[in-house]
């Protein structure tokens, strides 16, 4: 879908409620192909619920959701356009798996269950490990990896699932220091450029991601800001931003071309 004019993500007046409690209220968002979007907001703001709505794992109470112009269930059923990188804490690193094992698990959806991996599957896994600069780590146990390396492995697995055009990452830099965080986001920028990806990242690291994202979404049940990073900085101090519960935003961003 590289070069397509159809938005990758469209949310139109989406609401989500659980047991009468509103979690997301009147969310409207359009993400165009090739854009890098950061989602920021306080704990309990509904960020993970928003990801589930986009992924088709949580139907909205009301409103419309489109992924590549289709309902998320249709998109995910008929192709592998979406790669998802969960929080690192969701993966047990004490499991006796190598890096290559983890990557190949991402190929199961392409080849089907209970089938042997082919040479082409391993070649695809190696290609994606090279993309995240970890090809030399293919046979290393995952328990020996640093936090940043583990996140790169999860990206390689997401890229190996099929033919992703959208990469969604949930808090990918938790526990990563600032210099390595910048290196991680530079990797995402390179993948976006080289593979034609659209990237959506949930993060608390406003100061860092503002240097790389085209757009920032501030979420606290409702969507308070949807603009480029420089506009977010100009908005700081307004009623809209204070309702989003951010006390400090650092420096104007340099959205990528």
N, C-alpha and C positions, 0 to 999 in steps of 0.2 A: 504493500500500500504506500510505498514511498512515492511522494509526488501527488498523492490523492488529495482532493479538496474536501473530502468527507472528514469531519472532525473525528479524532480518535475517541474522545470521551464527550458525551453530552448529558448533562443533568438538568432537568427542567422542573423546578418547584418541587424538589424531592423532600419528603418528610418521612421520618422513621420514629416510631413509638414502640415502647415495650411496657406492657401492663399499665397503659395510660400515661406513662412518662415519655415526654418528647426528648429524643436523643439528637435528632437532626431536624432542623426547621427551615423550610423554604430555601433549599440549596439549589442554586442554578450555576452551572459551570460548563464552559466549553474549552477543551484542550485540543489544539490543532496539531497535525502531524509534525514531528521533529522538534517539538518544544520540550524544554526541561522545566518542570513545575515542582516547586517546593510547597509542602503543606505544613504549617506551623500552628501551634495552639497549646494551651495548658493541658495538663492531665485531666482526663474525663471530658474533653471537649467534643468527642465523637469522631476522632480521626480514624481509629481502627474500624468503626462502624462504616465510615465513608468508604474505606477501602473494600470492605465486604460488599457494599452496595455496588461499587464499580465492578468487582469481580463476579457478581451474580450470586454471591453466597448469602446475601441478606436482601430479600425483596423489600422495596420501600412500602410504607403504609399508603403513600400517595405520591403522585408525580411520575415522570418518565425518565428512563435511563437508556442510553444508547451507547454501544461500544462498537466502533467502526461502522456506525449506521444501523446496527442491529441490536436486539435485546441481548444482554450479556449471556443469557443461557444459550442463545443461538450461536453467538460468536464462539463461546468456549466449547460447544458441542461439535462444531464443524471445522475448527482449525486450531492451530496452536499459536495464535498471534500474541498471546499474553504470557510474559515471564514474571513470576512473583518471587521476591526474596523476603522471607519472613524475618522477624527478629532473631538474632543469633541464639538467644536463650531458648528458643523452641527446639533446638537440635542438641541431642545428648552427645557430647564430644567424648564420652567414655566408651561409646560403641566401637567395636573392633573393625572399623572401616578405614580404608585408605582414601586419599583424595580422589583417585580415579573411580573408586566404588561409588562415592557420593555423586560424581558427575554422571556416571552411567545410569544411576537411578532416575535421572531426569529424562533418559531416553525411553523409559518403559511406556510412557504414553504414546510414543511414536511407533514402537514395534509391537506393542500389545503385551499382556501379561503371559508368564510361563513360556517365554521364548528366549533363545540364546541371543546374546549380544553379537552383532556382526562386526567385521573389521571396519565397516563404514561408521558404526556407532562409536568405536574407540577413536577413529580418526576425527570425528566431529567433536568428541570430548577433548582430545588433544588440541584441536584448533581453538576451542574456547578457553582452555587453560592457558594457551599462549596469549590469547587476547587479554587475559587478566594478569599476565606476567608471572604465571605459576607453573609452567610446563615442567620445570625441574622438580616439582613437588608431587608429581602424579602418584608415586608409590609411597608417599609418606603418610603415616597414621594421622587422622584428623586431630587427635588429641595433642599432637606436637605443634600445631599451628598457633600463631598469635591471633588475637581477635580480628585484626584487619585482614590477615590472610584468610581466615575462615569466611569472612564476608565476600572476599573475592571468589572463593570456591563456590559459594552459594550463587553468585552472579553467573559463573561459568555453568553451573547446573541449570539455572533458569534459561540461559541461552541455548542449552543443549536439548531443551524440551521439544523443540520443533522449529518454527520459523518466527520467532517473536518480533513484533513491531512495537509493542508496548512493554516497558520494563517498570514494575512497581516494586518499591523498596520501603519496608517498614522499619524505621529507626535503625538504619544500617551502620551508624558510626558510634553507637553506645559503647563506651569504654575505650575508644580510640583517641589517642592524643592529637592535638591540633595539627602538627606537621603531617602526620599520616592521614588525618582527615582531609586535608587539602589534596594530598596525593590520591585519595580515594575518589574525591569529586572530579579531579582531573581525568581519572580513568573513565568515569561515567561520561564526561564531556567527549572524550575520544571515541567511546563506543557509540554514543549518539551520532557523532559525525560519520564514523566509518561504516556503521550498520544501518543508518537511517532510523534510529530508534526514537520513540517518544518516551520520556522518562518522568516518572512521578515518584517523589520521595517525601515520606513523612519524617520529620526531624524536629528536635528542639534546638539544633545548632543554627540559630538565625544568622549569626555573624558570619559563619563560614559559607553556608549555602547561598547567601545573598550575593556572593561573588561569582556564582556559576549559573543560577537559575534565570530563565527568561521571565517567569511569572512566580509570584508568591500568593498563596491562599492562606489567610488567617481564619481559623475555624474555632468557634466556641459555641457549639450547638447550631448557631446560624453562621453564615459566611460573611465576615466583616470586611475583608480586603481581598480583592482579586486584581492584581496589577503587577507591574514589573518591580524589581527590588528598589530602584531609585524612588518610585512613587511611595513605597512602603515607608521609606525613611522620611519623606516629606510629610507623610500622614502621622508620624509619631507625635503623640501629644493630643491628637484629636479625640473626640468622644468615641469614634469608631474603634480606634486602637486601644483606648483604655478599657473598653468593654471586652477586648480580647485578652486583657490581663497581662500585657507585656510592658514592663517598666523601662527596659532598655533595648534599643536596637542599635547596632554598631555599624557606622560607616556606610556610604552608598555602595550599592552592588554594581557589578560589571557584567551584566547579562551577556551570555555567549551568543555569537553569530550563528 
